[in-house]
Amino acid sequence: MIKTPIYMDYHATTPVDPRVLQAMLPFFTEQFGNAASRNHSFGWEAERAVDKARGEVAALIGATAKEIIFTSGATESNNLAIKGVAGMYAEKGNHIITAATEHKAVLDTCKRLQKQGVQVTVLPVGKDGLVDLDALRRAITDKTILISIMHANNEIGVLQPVREIGRIAKERGVLFHTDATQAVGKVPVNVIDDNIDLLSISAHKMYGPKGVGALYVRRKNPRVQLTAQMDGGGHERGMRSGTLNVTGIVGLGAACAVCLQELPSEAVRLAGLRDRLKSRLEAALEEVYVNGSMEHRLPNNLNMSFAYVEGESMLMGIKDVAVSSGSACTSATLEPSYVLKALGVGDDLAHTSIRFGLGRFNTEEEVDYVAERVIETVNKLRELSPLYEMARAGVDLKTVAWQPER
Ligand SMILES: *Cc1c(COP(=O)(O)O)cnc(C)c1O
């Protein structure tokens, strides 16, 4: 028997892995020291644990321990990276390049800087969700100080060509920040091979606790400096003041260590489950469309539109399955996902999109159950849909002149 509800929304957050929890527990009680206390063993123990975690985070992304700055999560890491560069390098230039499908923590940070006089170029993406490297090259000016383009997208799972972006940034002497929140621990990430200068991480997207993350800040070729966004005790090389969240940091470190071990096999397992889900749905249903590139994609992501089936209705129909929809559920507006819009997906299809985010604790039985429930629900909702009936009868809905009601 399958246990419901089934969680298939791992891009939103993940449960803490039991191994991570075990590593964290002593630091709530016996080992509660302040990592900045230099006068006794309580402080030294906490500092030792933080240093171990620093090494574990660094190892997963090919960095050195000193290059890891602990934060409260990827929102803060993105803010610190972008505002920190804008502040520190203001004399060099005032132009930042980003992309239309970035997380709000990047886009809204850039918008705030724009109000303060920073020039921001938001690159469009293609139908596949990828930025165009020639457009990126053309966008760079002698005033450009930063390119901020994400590694993996949180809605459609599309992987940007970070290695090529890093190479272009390096050639042109521009810093490169990547929001790698969805990529780290899921696909190989290496800050040296990919010429990444700044990289954002969040623990709760990789089986660690909520409210803790990290920012990688390159120390060599070039040595990146940031203007701190918070003033205080000068923790984290002066870049992020505030008493360290030792339990959270230990959890992030342990989460990274598990990912480093399991990434190769887990990526293959999850891609297998994801492809199984996709082929079941495609075999049973007509007019279903994958959003974004399948080739350049996280192994655990599937984002599909189910024509004529409003996302909200679908979610109601599959109540015992936790997934997300690209329609209006997250906001008070009726705007569909800006990410899908940026891909050129029309409003009608964007409203029918569902994001399946698979993860460490999903099984094949769960995938089969979810596929069945989705197929059943789509068929039922389509039976009730006059639009679907008209389309089946050969009416081209785009040519219909809809009469407003009188
Ligand atoms: C979740 C997420 C964030 C925000 O991370 P928090 O740690 O929750 O602040 C930023 N970027 C991406 C791509 C995300 O998926």
Ligand as a Chemical Component Dictionary entry (heavy atoms), coordinates in Angstrom:
data_LIG
# 
_chem_comp.id                   LIG 
_chem_comp.type                 NON-POLYMER 
_chem_comp.pdbx_formal_charge   0 
_chem_comp.three_letter_code    LIG 
# 
loop_
_chem_comp_atom.comp_id 
_chem_comp_atom.atom_id 
_chem_comp_atom.alt_atom_id 
_chem_comp_atom.type_symbol 
_chem_comp_atom.charge 
_chem_comp_atom.model_Cartn_x 
_chem_comp_atom.model_Cartn_y 
_chem_comp_atom.model_Cartn_z 
_chem_comp_atom.pdbx_ordinal 
LIG C1 C1 C 0 14.355 28.472 -3.062 1  
LIG C2 C2 C 0 15.159 29.307 -3.958 2  
LIG C3 C3 C 0 15.697 30.529 -3.520 3  
LIG C4 C4 C 0 15.437 31.073 -2.140 4  
LIG O1 O1 O 0 16.112 30.311 -1.179 5  
LIG P1 P1 P 0 15.797 30.496 0.377  6  
LIG O2 O2 O 0 16.894 29.755 1.044  7  
LIG O3 O3 O 0 14.456 29.882 0.597  8  
LIG O4 O4 O 0 15.829 31.944 0.674  9  
LIG C5 C5 C 0 16.466 31.248 -4.414 10 
LIG N1 N1 N 0 16.703 30.802 -5.651 11 
LIG C6 C6 C 0 16.215 29.639 -6.115 12 
LIG C7 C7 C 0 16.529 29.200 -7.497 13 
LIG C8 C8 C 0 15.423 28.850 -5.275 14 
LIG O5 O5 O 0 14.930 27.704 -5.738 15 
# 
loop_
_chem_comp_bond.comp_id 
_chem_comp_bond.atom_id_1 
_chem_comp_bond.atom_id_2 
_chem_comp_bond.value_order 
_chem_comp_bond.pdbx_ordinal 
LIG C1 C2 SING 1  
LIG C2 C3 SING 2  
LIG C2 C8 DOUB 3  
LIG C3 C4 SING 4  
LIG C3 C5 DOUB 5  
LIG C4 O1 SING 6  
LIG O1 P1 SING 7  
LIG P1 O2 DOUB 8  
LIG P1 O3 SING 9  
LIG P1 O4 SING 10 
LIG C5 N1 SING 11 
LIG N1 C6 DOUB 12 
LIG C6 C7 SING 13 
LIG C6 C8 SING 14 
LIG C8 O5 SING 15 
# 
